[in-house]
Every structure is written in C-alpha cells, then in structure tokens.
Amino acid sequence: MPIKVKAIIGSTSSTSFNLKVVESMRSRYADRLEITPVFINALEPFAIHIENSPSEDVLDFKKDVADSDAVLFAVPEYNFSIPGQLKNAIDWMSRGELVLNNKPTFIVGASMGALGSVRAQQHLREILSNPNLAPALLPQNEVYIGSVHEKLDEAGNLTDEATLAFLDLVVDNFIKFYEKEKAAAAAN
C-alpha cells in the first residue's frame, strides 16, 4: 500500500513550478507514494489572539496534514528565503494540535535560478527544527531543481533524466527512512 503523503505547496502561484514537480512525482511514484497536494493560499494570517479559534480553512489545512503518513514540502525561494504564505502555514502548524510532530517529512524545491531553492530550504530546515514542529526530517537528500523551466515539457512534466534519476534515489531513501521511523515508533 502506498505511503499517504501530503505535499504542502509553498507557492501560491497558479503556474507554480513546485506544483508541477509535485504533480510529476505524484505520477512517477504512484505505486509507492500517494501524493496529494495541499494548498495554503486561503489560510488567514496567524495571530496569537486567534490561535485558539482559527478559521475553517486553517482547521481543514491542519486536518489534511494530520491525515497523512508523511509530508513533502515543495518550496520555492523568494528573496533568499521561504515565501511568507508558507511561513504562515508553518506558524499555524506550530500551535494547538502539533500535526507535524514526528511525522516523516522531506523537502523538494525548484526555481528558474541555477541554485534551485538552496537558501529557502536551509531556512525551512531551521524553522522545522522548532520543538513545536519537530517532524522526522529526512537528513541530507536535498533536492534543489535549478533552471526548472528547462526541465519540464509543455505539459509540465519533469523530463530531465539527471533530475529524475536523483529524485528516484531520494524517494528510495525517503521510503527506507519512513519505514525505519515507523518501526521505531511501533517499538516505543
């Protein structure tokens, strides 16, 4: 049975390259990962005075993430960091029910720039180290897809063989990591 993965799309753009990467992964790994995109566009801004009474959009988002075996972050880079809307979504996940806590998680990122989303992913990893988030984050295995616009066909599918081969390796590593984390949790 495939691992149920919720893919948090860090971009709010309707033409998001990161969504296209996730959709390519969804198709390519369907026999092992059941990837469902999760969108953060409608989440109200986090504020301490509403943390105990969030909107239905926030509750639905957190329920969606909680109802998964694993999480995939697909993160673009905006001004050398993560997009503000992604930070907002993460802020919501750090309050109330801690839906990321110990959940096996991995990260991919794509951009038109040569470095992919290196800085954004560094910041994301730092943010996710917060004890109120604390996912079981796949170490190493950084997926930085630079010049992504040159690696997609007209339908938006990843076609670059080197990128696909690397994603194959990372997905294999994530599945092994997931199984190890699941076994450790069962032993406790």
C-alpha positions as CSV (number, residue, x, y, z in Angstrom):
1,M,0.0,0.0,0.0
2,P,1.5,3.4,-1.0
3,I,2.6,5.8,1.7
4,K,0.0,8.6,2.1
5,V,2.0,11.9,1.5
6,K,0.5,15.3,1.8
7,A,2.6,17.7,-0.3
8,I,2.5,21.3,1.0
9,I,2.8,23.5,-2.0
10,G,4.9,26.5,-0.8
11,S,3.9,28.7,-3.7
12,T,0.5,30.4,-4.2
13,S,1.0,30.8,-7.9
14,S,-1.4,29.1,-10.3
15,T,1.6,28.4,-12.5
16,S,3.9,27.1,-9.7
17,F,6.9,25.1,-10.8
18,N,6.9,23.4,-7.5
19,L,3.4,22.2,-8.0
20,K,4.5,20.9,-11.4
21,V,7.3,19.0,-9.7
22,V,4.9,17.5,-7.2
23,E,2.5,16.5,-9.9
24,S,5.4,14.8,-11.8
25,M,6.3,13.0,-8.6
26,R,2.7,12.1,-8.0
27,S,2.6,10.3,-11.3
28,R,6.0,8.8,-11.3
29,Y,5.8,7.3,-7.8
30,A,2.1,6.4,-7.7
31,D,2.9,2.8,-6.9
32,R,4.8,3.8,-3.7
33,L,3.6,7.2,-2.7
34,E,0.1,8.5,-2.7
35,I,0.9,12.2,-3.1
36,T,-1.9,14.8,-2.6
37,P,-1.1,18.5,-3.0
38,V,-2.1,20.7,-0.1
39,F,-2.6,24.4,-0.9
40,I,-2.0,27.2,1.6
41,N,-3.5,30.1,-0.4
42,A,-6.6,30.6,1.7
43,L,-5.0,30.5,5.2
44,E,-5.7,33.5,7.3
45,P,-2.6,35.2,8.8
46,F,-1.6,33.7,12.1
47,A,-2.1,35.9,15.1
48,I,-1.9,35.0,18.8
49,H,-5.3,36.3,19.6
50,I,-7.0,33.9,17.2
51,E,-4.8,30.8,17.7
52,N,-7.5,29.1,19.7
53,S,-10.3,29.9,17.3
54,P,-8.8,29.5,13.8
55,S,-10.8,29.7,10.6
56,E,-12.3,26.7,8.9
57,D,-9.6,27.0,6.3
58,V,-6.9,26.6,8.9
59,L,-8.7,23.7,10.6
60,D,-9.1,22.0,7.3
61,F,-5.4,22.5,6.4
62,K,-4.2,21.1,9.7
63,K,-6.6,18.2,9.5
64,D,-5.3,17.5,5.9
65,V,-1.7,17.4,7.2
66,A,-2.6,15.3,10.2
67,D,-4.4,12.8,7.9
68,S,-1.2,11.6,6.3
69,D,1.6,9.2,6.8
70,A,4.2,11.7,5.7
71,V,4.7,15.2,4.5
72,L,6.5,16.7,1.5
73,F,7.3,20.4,1.4
74,A,7.7,21.8,-2.1
75,V,9.3,25.1,-1.6
76,P,10.3,27.9,-3.9
77,E,12.7,30.6,-3.0
78,Y,11.5,34.2,-2.5
79,N,14.2,36.8,-1.7
80,F,16.6,34.2,-0.4
81,S,14.0,32.5,1.9
82,I,10.7,30.8,2.0
83,P,7.5,32.5,0.9
84,G,5.6,34.4,3.5
85,Q,2.4,32.3,3.0
86,L,4.4,29.1,3.7
87,K,5.8,30.6,6.9
88,N,2.2,31.5,7.8
89,A,1.1,27.8,7.3
90,I,4.0,26.6,9.4
91,D,3.1,29.1,12.1
92,W,-0.4,27.5,12.2
93,M,1.1,24.0,12.4
94,S,3.2,25.0,15.4
95,R,0.2,25.9,17.6
96,G,-2.7,23.8,19.0
97,E,-2.6,20.2,17.6
98,L,1.1,19.7,16.5
99,V,0.4,17.9,13.2
100,L,4.0,17.7,12.1
101,N,5.4,16.3,15.3
102,N,7.4,13.1,14.5
103,K,5.8,12.9,11.0
104,P,8.3,11.6,8.4
105,T,9.0,14.6,6.1
106,F,11.1,15.5,3.1
107,I,11.7,18.6,1.0
108,V,12.0,19.4,-2.7
109,G,12.4,22.8,-4.3
110,A,12.5,24.2,-7.7
111,S,13.2,27.6,-9.3
112,M,14.2,29.2,-12.5
113,G,17.5,30.2,-10.9
114,A,20.6,28.0,-11.1
115,L,20.6,27.1,-7.4
116,G,17.1,25.8,-7.1
117,S,15.8,26.8,-3.7
118,V,19.0,26.3,-1.7
119,R,18.6,29.2,0.7
120,A,14.9,28.7,1.2
121,Q,15.5,25.0,2.1
122,Q,18.2,26.0,4.6
123,H,15.7,28.4,6.2
124,L,12.9,25.8,6.1
125,R,15.1,23.2,7.8
126,E,16.0,25.7,10.5
127,I,12.3,26.6,11.0
128,L,11.3,23.0,11.2
129,S,13.8,22.4,14.0
130,N,11.4,24.2,16.3
131,P,10.2,21.7,19.0
132,N,6.6,22.7,18.3
133,L,7.0,21.4,14.8
134,A,9.7,18.6,15.1
135,P,8.9,16.5,12.1
136,A,11.2,13.5,11.5
137,L,13.0,15.2,8.7
138,L,14.9,13.2,6.1
139,P,18.5,14.2,6.6
140,Q,20.7,15.2,3.6
141,N,19.0,14.2,0.3
142,E,18.5,17.9,-0.6
143,V,16.6,18.3,-3.8
144,Y,17.4,21.6,-5.5
145,I,16.0,21.7,-9.0
146,G,17.6,24.7,-10.7
147,S,16.6,26.0,-14.1
148,V,13.4,24.0,-13.7
149,H,11.7,25.8,-16.7
150,E,14.2,24.0,-18.9
151,K,13.5,20.6,-17.3
152,L,9.8,20.4,-18.0
153,D,7.9,19.5,-21.1
154,E,4.9,21.6,-22.5
155,A,2.5,19.6,-20.3
156,G,4.6,20.5,-17.2
157,N,6.1,17.1,-16.6
158,L,9.7,16.7,-15.5
159,T,11.7,15.3,-18.4
160,D,15.3,15.9,-17.4
161,E,16.9,12.4,-16.9
162,A,19.5,13.5,-14.3
163,T,16.8,15.2,-12.2
164,L,14.5,12.2,-12.4
165,A,17.4,9.8,-11.5
166,F,18.2,11.9,-8.5
167,L,14.5,12.1,-7.4
168,D,14.3,8.3,-7.8
169,L,17.3,8.0,-5.4
170,V,15.8,10.5,-2.9
171,V,12.4,8.8,-3.0
172,D,14.0,5.4,-2.4
173,N,15.9,6.9,0.6
174,F,12.8,8.5,1.9
175,I,10.8,5.2,1.8
176,K,13.6,3.5,3.7
177,F,13.7,6.4,6.2
178,Y,9.9,6.3,6.6
179,E,9.9,2.5,7.3
180,K,12.7,3.0,9.9
181,E,10.8,5.8,11.6
182,K,7.6,3.8,11.5
183,A,9.4,0.7,13.1
184,A,10.9,3.0,15.8
185,A,7.5,4.5,16.7
186,A,6.0,1.0,16.9
187,A,8.8,-0.2,19.2
188,N,8.0,2.7,21.6
